[in-house]
Amino acid sequence: MLLPDLAQLKGRTDNIATRLELDKDLKTVPPELWELTQLETLWISNGQLTAVPPEIKQLENLKEFNVSRNQLLKVPSEIGHLK
């Protein structure tokens, strides 16, 4: 999947904006992602991530978070505050 224009998703509440799958070889999370507070499902799999940024706490509606097949070394405590 190509990386979508995240700015266009901001403020939308349809299925396109509540579910995001980034199966791209990401090394870092795009900062614009943390502005998509309506996200309920976020998949960032098959990448090169070594850490989940603490900004994850901004996604207050997140119910499903998949970071499988990455190279995670660190997960922030803020992840415990999600739904």
Backbone hydrogen bonds, N-H to C=O, Kabsch-Sander energy under -0.5 kcal/mol:
donor,donor_aa,acceptor,acceptor_aa,energy
6,L,4,P,-1.3
8,Q,5,D,-1.2
9,L,5,D,-0.6
9,L,6,L,-0.8
10,K,6,L,-0.9
12,R,9,L,-1.9
17,A,14,D,-0.9
18,T,14,D,-1.2
19,R,15,N,-1.2
20,L,41,T,-2.2
22,L,20,L,-0.5
22,L,43,W,-3.7
23,D,21,E,-0.7
24,K,22,L,-0.6
26,L,24,K,-2.9
33,L,30,P,-1.8
34,W,31,P,-1.1
35,E,32,E,-1.5
36,L,33,L,-1.7
37,T,35,E,-1.8
39,L,36,L,-2.0
40,E,18,T,-3.1
41,T,18,T,-2.4
42,L,64,E,-2.6
43,W,20,L,-2.7
44,I,42,L,-0.5
44,I,66,N,-3.3
46,N,68,S,-1.5
47,G,69,R,-0.6
48,Q,26,L,-3.3
52,V,74,K,-1.5
56,I,53,P,-1.8
57,K,54,P,-1.8
58,Q,55,E,-2.5
59,L,56,I,-1.8
60,E,58,Q,-1.7
61,N,37,T,-0.8
62,L,59,L,-1.8
63,K,40,E,-3.0
64,E,40,E,-2.3
66,N,42,L,-2.6
67,V,65,F,-0.5
71,Q,49,L,-1.9
73,L,50,T,-3.6
74,K,50,T,-1.3
79,I,76,P,-1.5
80,G,77,S,-1.9
81,H,78,E,-1.8
82,L,79,I,-1.3
83,K,62,L,-0.7
